[in-house]
Amino acid sequence: MTSRLRLLGSVGAVALVAALALLAAGCGGGGKKSSSGGSNAGSSGKTYPLLRVVWDAPDYMDPALYYTVAAYQLTNYVWTGLMGYTHESGRASRRGRAAHRRVQDGRRRTDSDRGGGGTQRARRESGPGGAELVPYLAASEPTISADGKDYKFTLRKNLKYSDGTAVKASDFRYSIERDFKLDSPGVGFYSDIQGVSGPSGFATTKKGHISGIIADDSKGTIEIKLDNPRGDFLYILALEFSDFVPSGTPASDQSTKPIPATGPYMVQSYTPNRSFTIVRNPHYNNQIPTMPSGNPDKVVGKIITDPVAAYQQVVSGQADYDFQPVPNDRLPEAQSKYKDQLRIYTNANTYYFALNNAIPPFDNIKARQAVQYALDPNAIISGIYGGLGRPTQNFLPPGYPQYKKITAWSFNLAKAKQLVKQSGTTGQNVDVYGPNEDPSKSTTEYLANQLTKIGYKTKLHLLSHQVYFQTIGNQATKAQAMFTDWYQDYPHPLDWFDVLLNGERITATSRFRRSTRRSMPWRSRLRSRRPSTTAGPRSTET
């Protein structure tokens, strides 16, 4: 990931993340201890009554639909699945996607990946904090067949949703089927489950049930049969799209009608683009011992998309934690006043420009090559991001063991112009899309300017990030060039290459394959000194 600055509150801590990647690509006040808090694995320190936060706008608040860090960071402790991730006190929360996580290594495998004989249990391998999979709603690791195509789980006993109803094995099958009925951005992860793919598969018909998911409510067992083995399948079962929802939950966006939760928190209310309230799940009873129970009893949030206004909320004492990035012009002040809280860390993400190679002019390979030569990542990093980033020509970011540096391209504006002429696309119109707030705005403007320099007629579309990804991800938009990014869903190379480069993953309204709240190579957080450990409904570091 890129260098991220997170500044925590009236006391504040900044967190920086580094490794910005830009390339042209074919588009595919100290609280008192409360009596209600638990003490599950990974939680530490006192609980306290209230955490006030300022937040970016989530895309959705429905586990089948959301795919941004803003939503993930709010609901990671609300809805849960069969598997999840370990937590380290004061460090990363589950999975490696958000800015809060240090996950770099995708080398976890099961015994079946090694070709071992016989029916086996998934074997634990040590890894960086927050990267190790553990059972959540499952009572234990699954039994995996020798060929890696059959997974058998048993649920923990007496699991309940936040409304008091019992969690059933069949809820898992319903949740995955609901993903398909909603055209969830996560459906591609489940294409290897038997009965999903093909002309008569559930992905096409959306009728009946997925034959490869066998649930027995009386025994609390779930069996998942795959057409092909996947070394990353347990990671997939820890995604939000695999989170349980009650059978019968409408197959429509339920963001403003909170779905009952299985985690330690539940959404009490959510008003899009304005506010949210998250409270403890009254029926949780520490039912997931591998998951922290959290520190605040209640989280009240204001949605403020302007980083300057959000920063001021915490500085003035009106909020305890700022999800937004610290603005560039406020960064020296933050570093001076809150230097004792400064932490620098690197996450796995890539920022890039995307080109739609299905429509002119970028259905022409020479036109795409021209754009690649027209871009100068070093100029973007130094001129827009204050040096917080690293140029790369790979989707897989530096830091992965599998990363191999590519140096196939260099900035050459003259060659770019020549390629445009050779492609026969000189003078064609290009709609360029990007978020309407800096630094994403300036980065998108840079792209438009470079396209103009090499011979295209550009029209700039700068959108609110609340609707940005939904817009560029809708094929009806016919976006030709855009600025976007990718944060890993889980620490495995397949989450980069399969998800980003597999054309079969594209749907009519794919909402674009992204994980970040919006394109920011670094992010700063402000939080008050109220808690001394994790704050918020998920364990994020202080």
Secondary structure, 3 states (H helix, E strand, C coil): CCECCCCCCCCCCCEECCCCCCCEEEECCCCCCCCCCCCCCCCCCCCEEEEEEEECCCCCCCCCCCCCHHHHHHHCCCCCCCEEECCCCCCCCCCCCCCCCCCCCCCCCCHHHHCCCCCEECCCCCCCCCCCEEECCECCCCEECCCCCEEEEEECCCCECCCCCECCHHHHHHHHHHHHHCCCCCHHHHCCECCCCCCCCHHHHCCCCCCCEEEECCCCEEEEEECCCCCCHHHHCCCHHHCCCCCCCCCCCCCCCCCCCCCCEEEEEEECCCEEEEEECCCCCCCCCCCCCCCEEEEEEEECCCHHHHHHHHHCCCCCEECCCCCHHHHHHHHHHCHHHCEECECCEEEEEEEECCCCCCCCHHHHHHHHHHCCHHHHHHHCCCCCCCCCCCCCCCCCCCCCCCCCCCCCHHHHHHHHHHHCCCCCEEEEEEECCCCHHHHHHHHHHHHHHCCCEEEEEEECHHHHHHHHCEHHHCCCEEEEEEECCCCCCHHHHHHHHCHHHCCCECCCCCCCCCCCCCCCCEECCCCCCCCCCCCCCC
